Amino acid sequence: MFKEFKEFALRGSLLDLAVAFIMGAAFGKIVTSLVNDIIMPPIGLLLGKVDFNSLYINLSGGNYPNLAAAQQAGAPTINYGVFINTLLDFIIVAFVMFLVIRASNRLSTPKPAAAPAEVTTKECPFCISTIPIKASRCPNCTSDLK
């Protein structure tokens, strides 16, 4: 049983899947940082110095100065700013995956075969030699080709 498991675990496709999973997780962290640290601050600045991570709706009726204080107090909140950031993360990852799959499809799709060249020769039915297609008499055996 251990031998079968070892063969299964070391199969190329499983290793490829593991590498892809690890790379995907790392890519997700990069995209999250891109959204939170680079894209959203300028957007927040343009919208009047808004920090999207601190946007929330307090459902408890209490008054809290920020999201961290509301969460520390255990107040129920709808964190729509965090949702906006996560949605933007998803859109970026989906777009990148679209580009990767599109490039992969272009590389793996066979190119159409070139159109066959115009036929300029034929075989003589008598001596089986190659002759011009417009010939009316074979130059090799002098047979009439009409």
N, C-alpha and C positions, 0 to 999 in steps of 0.2 A: 504494500500500500504506500509506503514512503517513496519507493522508486517511481510509482505512478504519479504521486503528487509532485515529485521533483521534476519529472518530465513535463507535467502540466505547467508548473510554475516557471520553468525555464524556456517554454515555448516562445518563439519570437513575438507572436501577437500579444501575449500577456505582458511581456516586457515593454513592448511598444505602448500598450495601454497604460502601464504604470508611469512611463516617462511622460506620456501625454497628460495624464492626470496631474502630475507634479508640475509640469510646465503650465498647465491651465490654472492651477492654484496660484502659482507665482505671477502669472499674467493678470489674474484677478486682483491681486494685491497692488500691482502696478497701476491698473485702471482705477481702482479705488483711490489711490493716492493722487492720480492725475485729476480725477473729478474733485476730490475734497481739497486738495492743496493748490491746484493750478487753475482749473476751469471755474469752479464755483466762487472763489473770492472776487475775481473781477465782475462776475455777474451780480454778486451781492453788492458790490460797490456801486455798480450802475443802477441798482434798484434801491439805493438809499442806505448803504452800509448794513445790509441784511446778512446775518450768518444763518445759512440754511440749516445747519445742524441744530440750531437752537429754536427753530420754528416748531411750535406745538400748540395743541388745543388742550387745555386743562378740563377734565371731565368731573373733577371732584368739587368744584365750586370754591376751593381755597385760592389764596393769592400767593404765587411763588415768583421770585424775580427771574428765574431762568429754568430751563429744562432739567439741569442737573439737580437743582434744589427740589423740584417737583418729584423727580424720580427717587431722590434720597428720602423724601417724606413718604414715598409709596403711593403717591397720587396717580390715579389712572390718567393717561395722556394719549393723545393721538399725535404721533411724531411725524407730521407730514413733511417737514424739512428733510429728515433722514430718508423718508420715502422718495422724495424728489432726487436726492443724491443717488440712491440705489437704482432708481429708474434710469438715470443718466448712465450709471455704470453698465446696466444691462444693454442699453442702446449702443454704447461704444463696443462692448464685447460682441454683440450680435452683428454689428457692422464689420468688425474685424473678421469674425468667423465667415461672414458672407464673402469677404474679399479672399480669404484663404481657400474656401471651397470653390469659388469662381476660378482662381488661379489653378487649383488642382484639376478642375474639370477641363480647363484649356490645355493643360499639359498632358492629361491622360486621354483626351479625345483624339482618335486617329485623324490625321489630316486626309481630306478626300484625295483619291488617286487622280493623277493628272489625266486629262482627256487623252484618249489614244491618238497617236499620230496618224495622219492621213496615210492610207495604204497606197504605196506607189509601185509595188511589185506583186506578181502572182506566180503560180507554178505552172509550167507547161504540163498538160495532162499526159503527154506522150513520153517525154524524157525526164520529167520531174525536176527540171532545172528552173532556177529563178529568172524571170524575165520581166520587163517593164509591163505595167498594167495595160497600157495602150497598144501593145504589140499585137499585130494580126497574124504574124508568122514567127515561129520560134527561131531565134538566131543560132541555136545550137543544133537542133535536129531538122530544121526547115519545115516543120509540120505546119499546116494551115490551121489557125486557131479559131476560125469562124464557126 
